[in-house]
Amino acid sequence: MSTTKQSPPKLIALLGGTFDPIHLGHILPAQETALWLGTEQLHLIPAHIPPHKSGTHANAKQRADMVALVCDNHKDLQLDKRELNRDSASYTVDSLREIKAEQPGADLYFIMGMDSLLTFTQWRSWQEILTLCNLVVNIRPGYPHFELESALVPELKHRLIYSLAQLQFHQSGQIILHESTPLDISSTLIREKIKANLAYAQYLPQSVYHYIEQHRLYR
């Protein structure tokens, strides 16, 4: 009997966030983007101590549990707990260094929203991040590109590309825009609805909804 060794992934999409809680507004656009990119894996990376936030509402284990429930139902998704295992603030550059060391042959695509791109030069070691991955920025369909370009610093503006055909020649350092289907959902909205005892199940995978109810989170 012969066995075939599974080859390491060549294209990996990454989505970081607090995921407090994870919801369809995180999952569906990210899956749509990963499919568009042709990536073989989509890693969800919950932050332990977000540098830009004072804290989280659910604890690290609970947030990891909810992401794990989502991954259990989607074979293309993987929970990456590396930031939860740190005792210090979560910085994207640290995670990218580690993932690149573990998967030296893979091209990494870090998914973010437009707001994150506009503040990207405030991120720790943002120049190094661009040596480790390409950025994939989800924008609203029909959003005028020139408006985004005019808001960017020159160091980012010249990295913008507009087609996957261009991207295939660059392992890192490029910023590609993707018009993803927008979902008007936020973790803040969900937490507010839970606290007000309003319906919120429609914003979440069923498994995450049941977990929140079982553990009485966000009350």
Secondary structure by P-SEA (a helix, b strand, c coil): ccccccccccbbbbbbcccccccccccaaaaaaaaaacccbbbbbbbccccccccccccaaaaaaaaaaaaaaccccccccccccccccccaaaaaaaaaaacccbbbbbbbcaaaaaacccccaaaaaaacbbbbbbbcccccaaaaaaaccaaaaaaccccccccccccccbbbbbbcccccccaaaaaaaaaacccccccccaaaaaaaaaacccc
